[in-house]
Amino acid sequence: MRHRVKGRKLNRTAEHRRATLRNLASSLLKHKKIKTTLAKAKELRSFVEPIITKAKTDSVAARRFVAVDIQDKNLVKELFADIVTKIGDRPGGYTRIVRLGQRKGDAAELALIELVDFSGIVKAKAPKKSKAEGTTETSEAKSEAAEEKKETKKSKEKKPRTPKPKKSEDAKVKKAPAKAKTTTTRKTSKDK
């Protein structure tokens, strides 16, 4: 029985599991949001939240403690400077897990894990242009693309096909007629 046994093995050895969680934690702190399986997301939450809590106290010891698992120096600086200041006085619960359904290939349960205070800031898209500006540019771009297609079609004019030479009858291999099946009869004691 595995009552009260903490953690998931994730079908990995201890070293591989620790390396996987370190990489996932680095990606989460770098991109603020990552997509992974539900089991890995739940394990990552219990792995990265103590690191963020430790980073709240800015000391050399805390930086060394965090640097053991987060091995990117720039990412450690960002954690202590930007992420912790954004988190502020939040008493834990720094991450959010959102279920995304099942993956198509193997039906694994997918999840999105993100830092709660950064959920609206992640990679904002460029603002859209107004309709009046956008329609003139898009129509011009479409017309240019159509002209380019016409030019490429003209340059790739079809070459006339030459008929394949017919095989002469000498070159054809004639099949040998099938041999007649011969049946062998077993000699019995009566035949002798």
C-alpha positions as CSV (number, residue, x, y, z in Angstrom):
1,M,0.0,0.0,0.0
2,R,1.2,3.5,-0.7
3,H,-0.9,5.4,1.8
4,R,0.4,8.9,2.4
5,V,3.4,8.5,0.1
6,K,4.1,12.0,-1.2
7,G,5.0,12.8,-4.8
8,R,4.7,11.3,-8.2
9,K,7.4,9.2,-9.9
10,L,6.5,10.4,-13.4
11,N,8.0,7.2,-14.8
12,R,11.5,8.5,-14.2
13,T,14.5,7.8,-12.0
14,A,15.1,10.2,-9.1
15,E,17.8,12.1,-11.0
16,H,15.7,12.4,-14.2
17,R,12.7,13.4,-12.2
18,R,14.7,16.2,-10.4
19,A,16.2,17.4,-13.7
20,T,12.7,17.5,-15.3
21,L,11.3,19.5,-12.4
22,R,14.2,21.9,-12.5
23,N,13.7,22.5,-16.3
24,L,10.0,22.9,-15.9
25,A,10.6,25.4,-13.0
26,S,13.0,27.4,-15.1
27,S,10.6,27.5,-18.0
28,L,7.8,28.6,-15.8
29,L,9.8,31.4,-14.3
30,K,11.1,32.5,-17.7
31,H,7.8,32.4,-19.7
32,K,5.4,32.8,-16.7
33,K,3.1,30.2,-18.3
34,I,3.7,26.7,-19.7
35,K,1.7,23.9,-21.1
36,T,2.4,20.4,-19.8
37,T,0.7,17.3,-18.5
38,L,-1.5,17.5,-15.4
39,A,0.7,15.2,-13.3
40,K,3.8,17.2,-14.1
41,A,2.0,20.5,-13.4
42,K,0.9,19.3,-10.0
43,E,4.4,18.2,-9.2
44,L,5.9,21.4,-10.5
45,R,3.6,23.4,-8.2
46,S,4.9,21.7,-5.1
47,F,8.5,22.1,-6.5
48,V,8.4,25.8,-7.5
49,E,6.3,27.4,-4.8
50,P,8.9,26.8,-2.0
51,I,11.5,28.3,-4.3
52,I,9.5,31.5,-4.7
53,T,8.8,31.6,-1.0
54,K,12.5,31.4,-0.3
55,A,13.2,34.1,-2.8
56,K,11.1,36.6,-0.8
57,T,14.0,37.0,1.6
58,D,16.8,38.6,-0.5
59,S,20.0,37.2,1.1
60,V,23.1,35.5,-0.2
61,A,22.0,32.2,1.4
62,A,18.5,32.4,-0.2
63,R,20.1,33.1,-3.6
64,R,22.4,30.1,-3.3
65,F,19.5,27.9,-2.2
66,V,17.5,29.0,-5.3
67,A,20.5,28.7,-7.6
68,V,20.8,25.0,-6.8
69,D,17.6,24.3,-8.7
70,I,17.4,27.3,-11.0
71,Q,20.8,27.2,-12.8
72,D,20.3,30.2,-15.1
73,K,21.9,33.3,-13.4
74,N,19.8,35.8,-15.2
75,L,16.6,33.9,-14.3
76,V,17.7,34.0,-10.6
77,K,18.2,37.7,-10.8
78,E,14.8,38.2,-12.5
79,L,13.2,36.0,-9.8
80,F,14.6,38.1,-6.9
81,A,14.1,41.4,-8.7
82,D,10.9,41.3,-10.7
83,I,8.8,38.2,-9.8
84,V,9.1,38.6,-6.0
85,T,8.2,42.3,-6.1
86,K,5.2,41.5,-8.2
87,I,4.1,38.8,-5.8
88,G,4.3,41.1,-2.8
89,D,2.7,39.9,0.3
90,R,0.9,36.9,-1.2
91,P,1.1,34.1,1.4
92,G,1.6,31.2,-1.0
93,G,-0.5,30.0,-3.9
94,Y,1.7,31.6,-6.5
95,T,0.7,29.3,-9.3
96,R,-2.6,28.4,-11.0
97,I,-3.3,25.1,-12.9
98,V,-5.9,25.2,-15.6
99,R,-7.0,21.9,-17.2
100,L,-6.9,21.8,-21.0
101,G,-8.4,18.4,-21.8
102,Q,-6.7,15.4,-23.3
103,R,-3.8,15.3,-25.8
104,K,-4.8,13.9,-29.2
105,G,-1.9,11.4,-29.5
106,D,-1.9,9.5,-26.2
107,A,-4.9,11.0,-24.4
108,A,-2.7,12.4,-21.6
109,E,-4.5,15.0,-19.5
110,L,-3.0,18.4,-20.3
111,A,-2.8,21.5,-18.1
112,L,-1.6,25.1,-18.2
113,I,0.4,26.2,-15.2
114,E,1.0,29.9,-14.8
115,L,2.1,32.4,-12.2
116,V,-1.0,34.0,-10.8
117,D,0.3,37.6,-10.7
118,F,1.5,37.4,-14.3
119,S,-1.6,35.9,-15.9
120,G,-2.5,39.1,-17.8
121,I,1.0,40.2,-18.7
122,V,2.3,37.3,-20.7
123,K,3.4,38.3,-24.2
124,A,0.7,40.8,-25.2
125,K,0.0,40.8,-28.9
126,A,0.6,43.8,-31.1
127,P,-2.5,46.2,-31.1
128,K,-4.7,45.8,-34.1
129,K,-4.9,48.6,-36.7
130,S,-8.1,50.4,-37.3
131,K,-10.3,49.1,-40.1
132,A,-9.7,52.1,-42.4
133,E,-5.9,51.7,-42.2
134,G,-5.9,47.9,-42.3
135,T,-8.1,47.5,-45.4
136,T,-6.0,49.7,-47.6
137,E,-2.8,47.9,-46.7
138,T,-4.3,44.4,-46.9
139,S,-5.9,45.1,-50.3
140,E,-2.5,46.3,-51.6
141,A,-0.7,43.3,-50.1
142,K,-3.3,41.0,-51.6
143,S,-2.9,42.5,-55.1
144,E,0.9,42.3,-54.9
145,A,0.7,38.7,-53.8
146,A,-1.7,37.9,-56.7
147,E,0.7,39.5,-59.2
148,E,3.6,37.5,-57.8
149,K,1.6,34.3,-58.3
150,K,0.8,35.2,-61.9
151,E,4.5,35.8,-62.6
152,T,5.6,32.6,-61.1
153,K,3.0,30.7,-63.1
154,K,4.2,32.3,-66.3
155,S,7.8,31.4,-65.6
156,K,6.8,27.8,-64.8
157,E,5.0,27.2,-68.1
158,K,4.4,23.6,-68.8
159,K,6.9,21.9,-71.0
160,P,5.4,19.8,-73.8
161,R,5.4,16.2,-72.9
162,T,7.3,13.8,-75.1
163,P,5.6,10.4,-75.6
164,K,7.4,7.5,-74.0
165,P,9.0,5.1,-76.5
166,K,7.1,1.9,-76.9
167,K,8.7,-1.3,-75.9
168,S,9.6,-3.5,-78.8
169,E,8.3,-7.1,-78.8
170,D,11.9,-8.4,-78.5
171,A,12.3,-6.6,-75.3
172,K,9.2,-8.1,-73.8
173,V,10.0,-11.0,-71.6
174,K,7.8,-14.0,-72.4
175,K,6.6,-16.0,-69.6
176,A,7.2,-19.7,-69.7
177,P,4.1,-21.8,-69.7
178,A,3.2,-23.3,-66.4
179,K,4.2,-26.9,-65.9
180,A,1.5,-29.4,-65.7
181,K,0.9,-30.6,-62.2
182,T,1.9,-34.2,-61.7
183,T,0.3,-36.1,-59.0
184,T,2.2,-38.9,-57.4
185,T,0.4,-41.8,-56.1
186,R,1.4,-43.6,-53.1
187,K,2.2,-47.3,-53.5
188,T,0.2,-49.3,-51.2
189,S,0.7,-52.9,-50.2
190,K,-2.0,-54.0,-52.7
191,D,-0.1,-52.6,-55.6
192,K,3.0,-54.7,-55.0
